[in-house]
Amino acid sequence: MKFLYVTDTHIRGTTPKNRLDIYVETLKAKLVEVIELANSEKVDMILHGGDVFDRPDLAPNVVGQFAKIWMKANMPIYVVAGNHDTFGHNPETISRTMLGLMDSFGIMTVIDQTKPVLFEKDGLRIQISGQPYHYDLDQRDPKLDYYPTNATEADVLIHMVHSMLVEKALPEGVPHTLIDHIWGTTADILFTGHFHGGFGIKERNGKFICNPGALARVNNHWSEMSRMPKVIIGDVAKEKILLREVPIKVALKGEAVLDRTFLEKAVHQEEKLHSFVQQVKESSQFQSLNMSDIILEIASLKNVEEKVKQEALRRMTVVEEMWKDEEYEKH
């Protein structure tokens, strides 16, 4: 049995401000190649790791354009809902979304987290289950999300999760799960999305954990400049699982489609803000922790670029408002 896995297509009708090309046309070309690859490889199914769309209420005319591409697939398409596919990150809203519409028309099948799909071919039974994105993901017991539920007596268990599964710990406050913490999953193949950078194909003791990275590149983070979109082709037998990454040929290099200007401006501004903070520390002796007094003292400083000063004041005002809100709630 063969399959193709793709994730985070982020279909939208407009071009992100950090793209140099026409995003819609570029994405169409990539999806056409994905479908043609699936058809030429004669895979039995396409699996999608979530964030099919960039928003749940995308314009119908845009959805229609891309639906025509998906409909050229000669095999069923199974998908798990991502955070961009639903309203309020709530999987229960799927019926009111464009992904739900695709499911209703039979173009894609959205996997119900309580009802895995059983696929059988040539005596091989494969269970496909999925965990859509939800607010508690990566913040509760990993077994509740990364381990297949309602497991059948299938020969191979494939589980898809739209989650922040990563190799190395992320900064405090960013919900995530480490790959090394979930090798105990009962899934034979675990596919994830959400983390656009991906980490490729990992294998341990016959089990696989994979994320080829997003098909779409919607931001101009440094990592996206060097990353090339890929999909995974899988060939599964009772006693053998072969997985390989396949680069998308029509995808151009990051520097050809991603605008670094905005990113460089942001980095430059952060550097100036850091320098500004250092200047404040060196030239000011705050006698009070009253936010208003601090703002006034900062505003009085000379030799500070006005844009930098205003940004610092804006950020401090936001923090002050947050503190006031918290204080109000306590009372």
Secondary structure, DSSP 4 states (H G I P E B T S, - for coil): -EEEEE----B-SS--TTBSS-HHHHHHHHHHHHHHHHHHTT-SEEEE-S--BSSTT--HHHHHHHHHHHTT-SS-EEE---TTTSGGG-GGGGGGSHHHHHHHTTSSEEPBTTB-EEEEETTEEEEEEEE---TTTTSS-THHHHS-SS--S-SEEEEEE-S-EESSPPPTTS--EEGGG-TT-S-SEEEE-S-TT--EEEEETTEEEEE---S---S--HHHHH---EEEEEEEETTEEEEEEEE-TTPPPHHHHB--HHHHHHHHHHHHHHHHHHHHHHH---S---HHHHHHHHHT-SSS-HHHHHHHHHHHHHHHHHHHHHHHHH-
